[in-house]
């Protein structure tokens, strides 16, 4: 029987699964098989039988590789034995610590463990303490755990720090050579109140475009590539991180602070180097001409979104009076923004109803409140300006046929389209969805259902049906934004792909060709690349010639950057989930109204209306009968009574359990009225707003919440997981 390779994903209850490299259904590993392996091991397995649920059950025949990521946990001293209970319960086993290997750690402290002996069928893993993080209740401990749990690089190399220290504190005369002087142009930055790095500035003025009226829009982006040279120590560290990681009250930056908050940040009142996308946009919002050039700029104002929104709403108000000399330029930006919105509408880009939240913490780093994030015209104005510059960058690179990383977003798969079609049909939505839908088909559905009470649930399903955006040298377009070519140009301080785009554009301007540095490629990205190449070579339907080493290098860079983007999102969500669990421990036993935000075979996920926290009502809490999960209708239906629990149903729940280590919140159902309510009668959620499908934030896949190997009809069983936090909030 053929052996299959994959990655082990453990479960807190002792069993596990092997996620197959070939994308086929996961293979179940019973507890006895998990004794000799660890969560995230790469293994080779052989399918032995089908279990009682019809899942393929496997036996591990070989351990191919163990991840280098250390294990984080709490040091315990029980019956004279030292051991560490892993913080990530998917490891399933405690780690034995010899008496002399505890270092300076005290019982109860959170520590980092390096394995010295792997687990065996009849023996626990053995390790030694390499780092003491502190007590579990120390401020910021959740972040210290997350950066190590997910392997986020959080310390710069000495070589990179030394190189950063050697950089000048300000722009020198030699740095200005060959650059356009824009210091007299009133470019401004517009960001959030808590922003510390400013990598984009904008300016707009009326202009003649052809025979009609239009605008000249300048988007100036910090020229990080001038200071972070190809293959330098700073470049190596930036590539390893690939992105900045944002936590509540803390950022793990891609670049040292001297660059990210200083020399490369477009701070007000100082000269800075930048790369400029200079565009002519007509009255329809179409870019008729553009050019790129290196420049030196001087930010004339650091605006916040709130300030700009206040000025746009009242041009005679106090904010407008304080910045009277800049108000005409902000009005020009608002005018071009409205034209760009018309162009978005015309091309059929997807805009869906979403609820974004932000966590407000106190001085100790604990949640004070969770509130809906409001998006105003200032947010959308910057968003559209950045999208326009990104499209121009992609077009410029494509026209010159230079390899680079595009930001791609593929159309939904046939399976997800069919599932979405069945769901809409079950809701009685009078709109057809073709087998190969275009972005405008999704936008038409969004518009057709915007006024329905259950619009948030419908739009959530539209989002879940879409693919994840990623980086690739193969331009297949961006489905959600309805662009034929799209890349990331506007955030080189916090995203490595943007830095690569800057280097490519500079090389093209000089008539040269940019070559990727020989940067180390982590093993996981290397494995993914090898798998991808193997699949392509094995494909008979679309035979391709083997790509050149240059293209292979770009593919590897794209996989690495995409993987690290996911890693950053997972680490951020883990910290948010920890904070929310800690927050909800203060509300144990309290009752709240909520809305069913997901329906799975093992229960209902409910989001509390007032607190914006999500928890699980396990299927065993729904009553003494069997419930069938109808994936098409996204509902659980009682076999005996016919009681229905549907997506978007209003419920009242009690907070019954909070598991901080497991990042899970459990609710008990107090009241449910959805069985008596007609379809589509769910009240609209508070704080709802229109948000575009953005390239940075992929929607959660359809199968993100149900248990692995789940079937469409299931009686009461255990939940595979219970996330305490919502999915990622969209970013620009």
Secondary structure as UniProt FT lines:
FT   STRAND          3..10
FT   TURN            12..13
FT   STRAND          16..20
FT   TURN            21..22
FT   STRAND          27..29
FT   HELIX           31..34
FT   TURN            35..36
FT   TURN            39..40
FT   STRAND          42..50
FT   TURN            52..53
FT   STRAND          56..65
FT   STRAND          71..78
FT   TURN            79..80
FT   STRAND          81..86
FT   HELIX           89..91
FT   STRAND          95..97
FT   HELIX           99..101
FT   TURN            103..104
FT   TURN            107..108
FT   STRAND          110..117
FT   TURN            121..122
FT   STRAND          126..134
FT   TURN            136..137
FT   TURN            139..140
FT   HELIX           141..149
FT   TURN            150..151
FT   HELIX           158..166
FT   HELIX           174..176
FT   TURN            177..178
FT   STRAND          180..181
FT   TURN            183..184
FT   STRAND          188..191
FT   TURN            193..194
FT   STRAND          200..209
FT   TURN            210..211
FT   STRAND          212..222
FT   HELIX           224..226
FT   TURN            230..231
FT   HELIX           233..241
FT   STRAND          245..247
FT   TURN            248..249
FT   STRAND          250..252
FT   HELIX           258..263
FT   STRAND          271..282
FT   TURN            283..284
FT   STRAND          287..299
FT   STRAND          301..304
FT   HELIX           305..313
FT   TURN            315..316
FT   HELIX           318..322
FT   HELIX           324..347
FT   STRAND          351..354
FT   STRAND          357..361
FT   TURN            363..364
FT   STRAND          367..372
FT   HELIX           377..399
FT   TURN            400..401
FT   STRAND          406..409
FT   HELIX           414..427
FT   TURN            435..436
FT   HELIX           439..448
FT   TURN            449..451
FT   TURN            453..454
FT   HELIX           455..464
FT   STRAND          470..472
FT   TURN            479..482
FT   TURN            492..494
FT   HELIX           496..509
FT   TURN            510..511
FT   HELIX           523..538
FT   TURN            541..542
FT   HELIX           549..584
FT   HELIX           585..587
FT   TURN            588..589
FT   STRAND          591..600
FT   TURN            601..602
FT   STRAND          603..608
FT   TURN            609..611
FT   STRAND          614..618
FT   HELIX           619..621
FT   STRAND          627..630
FT   TURN            631..634
FT   STRAND          635..638
FT   TURN            639..641
FT   STRAND          644..646
FT   TURN            647..648
FT   STRAND          650..659
FT   TURN            660..663
FT   STRAND          664..672
FT   HELIX           674..676
FT   TURN            679..680
FT   TURN            686..687
FT   STRAND          689..692
FT   TURN            702..703
FT   TURN            708..709
//
